[in-house]
Amino acid sequence: MYADPPGDSVRDATAEALAARLGVPVVDADASGIDVLLAVTPDRLEARQPGSRVGPVFAEFAGGAFGHRRAMPLRQEALVRAVGFRGAPIEVVDATAGLGRDAMVLAVVGCRVVAVERHPITHALLADGLARAARDPELAPVIEERLKLLHADAADYQASRAAPPDVVYLDPMFPERTGSAVAKKELRLLGLLAAATEDADALFAAALRSGASRIVVKRPRLAPPLEAPGGPPVTTRLLGRSSRFDVYVLSRA
């Protein structure tokens, strides 16, 4: 963790406070032997890989690629169709929130989303992105009314709920997944923070126990589906160029 550039008292204090909360040291920018550095810049919180040409990773919603995506007809996206959103509010637990783009898409179209991220650094990046997005007059009410971010283990959170959500959404990181250059960059860097497969089978089993009427799993296009002992088969699939959405529609008594 460090402030970039150093010397600003507010930015230095922010870096020190965040380092203390995350349990990581404050170091110089040229420190060696560190896989991932968090940088508090004048604009945002970034994760960087020292000695790599891979650019910084950060959460961004008001501009950049997501800003362009937001201008598109989001209700036609495969993700929105996979969760079953048809205009009436539904509650979706995004159990692998990551940098939050899928959670934000669902919230923008009208879903009530609980975004759960267990890794403290990834959670910090997403929280920073949401805080900046909340300054945008269009996104502010979406975040306030329909998007809740939790730092928690998704299995523990789902077990603690008083009532099941309508949908549980899973997008585990997989090293074999292909996609855009941005996605590959994020997987490389964030993969240094957590196990690449994110115990996907355990997350799927927890989703089955949650009582949700629908589970949606994002998978590499050619990968086998997630399975659990005694679990249901895939009800339907929505295919993309490099990935797909496996939808499990469950009957609940």
QUISUL-V956560 format. One record per backbone hydrogen bond with DSSP energy under -0.5 kcal/mol. CO is the residue of the C=O (numbers start at 1). NH is the residue of the N-H. E is the energy in kcal/mol with one decimal. If there is no record, write none. Layout:
[[CO	NH	E] [CO	NH	E]]
This chain:
[[1	27	-2.5] [2	40	-2.5] [5	8	-0.5] [7	9	-0.6] [8	12	-3.0] [9	13	-2.2] [10	14	-2.3] [11	15	-2.4] [12	16	-2.3] [13	17	-2.5] [14	18	-2.5] [15	19	-2.5] [16	20	-2.1] [17	21	-2.0] [18	22	-2.4] [19	23	-1.4] [19	24	-2.1] [25	27	-0.6] [28	31	-1.8] [37	48	-3.2] [38	2	-2.1] [39	41	-0.9] [39	46	-2.4] [40	4	-2.3] [44	41	-2.6] [46	39	-2.9] [47	57	-2.6] [48	37	-3.1] [48	50	-0.7] [49	52	-1.7] [57	47	-2.5] [63	66	-0.5] [63	67	-1.9] [64	68	-1.7] [65	69	-2.4] [66	70	-2.8] [67	71	-0.7] [68	71	-0.8] [69	72	-1.7] [72	74	-1.8] [73	76	-1.9] [74	77	-2.0] [77	81	-2.1] [78	82	-2.7] [79	83	-1.9] [80	84	-0.5] [80	85	-1.7] [81	84	-0.7] [90	92	-0.5] [90	112	-2.9] [91	166	-1.1] [91	167	-2.0] [92	94	-0.7] [92	114	-2.6] [93	95	-1.1] [93	169	-3.0] [94	97	-0.5] [94	116	-2.9] [97	100	-2.5] [100	104	-2.4] [101	105	-2.4] [102	106	-2.3] [103	107	-2.1] [104	108	-2.9] [105	109	-1.9] [106	110	-1.0] [106	111	-2.6] [111	113	-0.6] [112	92	-3.0] [113	115	-0.6] [113	148	-2.6] [114	94	-2.4] [114	116	-0.6] [115	117	-0.5] [115	150	-3.0] [116	97	-2.3] [117	152	-0.7] [119	123	-2.8] [120	124	-2.0] [121	125	-2.3] [122	126	-2.4] [123	127	-2.9] [124	128	-2.1] [125	129	-2.1] [126	130	-2.6] [127	131	-2.2] [128	132	-2.1] [129	133	-2.4] [130	134	-1.9] [132	135	-1.5] [133	136	-2.0] [136	140	-2.6] [137	141	-0.5] [138	142	-0.5] [139	143	-2.6] [140	144	-2.4] [141	145	-2.3] [142	146	-2.4] [143	147	-1.1] [146	113	-3.1] [148	115	-3.1] [150	117	-2.4] [150	152	-0.9] [152	154	-0.5] [153	157	-2.6] [154	158	-2.6] [155	159	-2.0] [156	160	-1.3] [157	161	-0.7] [158	161	-0.7] [166	213	-0.8] [166	214	-1.0] [167	93	-2.7] [168	216	-2.6] [169	95	-2.1] [169	96	-0.5] [170	218	-3.0] [174	177	-1.6] [180	184	-2.2] [181	185	-2.3] [182	186	-2.4] [183	187	-2.5] [184	188	-2.3] [185	189	-2.2] [186	190	-3.1] [187	191	-1.6] [189	192	-1.4] [190	193	-1.6] [190	194	-0.9] [195	198	-1.0] [197	200	-1.1] [199	203	-1.9] [200	204	-2.5] [201	205	-2.4] [202	206	-2.2] [203	207	-2.1] [204	208	-2.2] [205	209	-1.6] [206	210	-0.8] [207	210	-0.7] [207	212	-0.6] [208	211	-0.6] [213	250	-2.7] [214	168	-1.9] [215	248	-3.1] [216	170	-2.8] [217	246	-3.0] [219	244	-2.5] [220	223	-1.6] [228	231	-3.1] [236	247	-2.9] [238	245	-2.6] [242	221	-2.1] [243	240	-2.7] [244	219	-2.6] [244	246	-0.5] [245	238	-2.0] [245	247	-0.6] [246	217	-2.6] [246	248	-0.5] [247	235	-2.4] [247	236	-1.6] [247	249	-0.6] [248	215	-2.3] [248	250	-0.6] [250	252	-0.5]]
